[in-house]
Amino acid sequence: MIHLVGDLQGCCSAFDRLLAEIGFSPSRDRLVLLGDLVNRGPDSLGVLRRLRALGDAATCLLGNHDLHLLAVAQGVRRAHRSDTVGEILAAPDCEAWLDWLRQRRLACVESGWLCVHAGVVPQWDTERTLALAAEVEALLAGPDLHHFLQVMYGNEPRCWSDALQGADRWRFVINTLTRIRFCSADGELEFDTKDGAGAAPAGYWPWYQVPGRASAAQPIAFGHWSTLGLIDSPTLLSIDTGCVWGGALTAVRVDGGRREVVQVPCAGPLSTHT
């Protein structure tokens, strides 16, 4: 069995219940976690322990909260009051956890589904998405992580161009794969609106509704957008169902052409949406 799993955000007990619900066996089955493994929930270190112990049975993508943890650990960003990654940072083996985390992926294809944390811009097809993700994955796992994290943050450039180079190129790729919700027809990113699809600002669409999107024929699974709720269609899976906010943790079985949704309820909200 192969399941795609939405944002955990440190909700280890919900993850354990989900694994029991789907009857997961690491010797037989595989998981793809769609990013935001840690932060805001009560047991981020527990989540990392569970996931690392699964070895090759779990492919873990990086989300914006996972990158935030790396940036805080490197002294590039200050911790937020609502962060819950202190146990990781205080652990005697903290460096081992951070090294493991920064070697995770930003995009992959599983059972025909392109898996990302947040989404893609309309100019990117599957091949381009994977290639750009690989560029940034190499930087995250490389020897100059601190410098990369220093230039990773910011909202510019807002539009993709094949001519983008260096920090501008990396930043745009990160912003797209881990932060996108709305964009314009020419792929300009909009970062202020965090409500559901109906709240699109004038001139913008939810990224997956942009006319002429190059990835339109590619089934895509993503998390990140908890206010969107579950979308379960033949070519789109939105499965961040707000576990950390008192919603549900969602898994979707996708092997053999399946699309079987399993959910477990989660505890009450701990903070505000980001």
Stockholm file with secondary structure:
# STOCKHOLM 1.0

chainA/1-274         MIHLVGDLQGCCSAFDRLLAEIGFSPSRDRLVLLGDLVNRGPDSLGVLRRLRALGDAATCLLGNHDLHLLAVAQGVRRAHRSDTVGEILAAPDCEAWLDWLRQRRLACVESGWLCVHAGVVPQWDTERTLALAAEVEALLAGPDLHHFLQVMYGNEPRCWSDALQGADRWRFVINTLTRIRFCSADGELEFDTKDGAGAAPAGYWPWYQVPGRASAAQPIAFGHWSTLGLIDSPTLLSIDTGCVWGGALTAVRVDGGRREVVQVPCAGPLSTHT
#=GR chainA/1-274 SS CEEEECCCTTCHHHHHHHHHHHTCCTTTCEEEECSCCSSSSSCHHHHHHHHHHTGGGEEEBCCHHHHHHHHHHTTSSCCCTTCCCHHHHHSTTHHHHHHHHTTSBSEEEETTEEEESSCCCTTCCHHHHHHHHHHHHHHHHSTTHHHHHHHHCSCCCCSCCTTCCHHHHHHHHHHHHHHCCEECTTCCEECSCCSCGGGCCTTCEEGGGCTTCTTTTSCEEECSCGGGCCEEETTEEECCCCGGGTSEEEEEECGGGCCEEEEEECCCCCSCCC
#=GC SS_cons         CEEEECCCTTCHHHHHHHHHHHTCCTTTCEEEECSCCSSSSSCHHHHHHHHHHTGGGEEEBCCHHHHHHHHHHTTSSCCCTTCCCHHHHHSTTHHHHHHHHTTSBSEEEETTEEEESSCCCTTCCHHHHHHHHHHHHHHHHSTTHHHHHHHHCSCCCCSCCTTCCHHHHHHHHHHHHHHCCEECTTCCEECSCCSCGGGCCTTCEEGGGCTTCTTTTSCEEECSCGGGCCEEETTEEECCCCGGGTSEEEEEECGGGCCEEEEEECCCCCSCCC
//
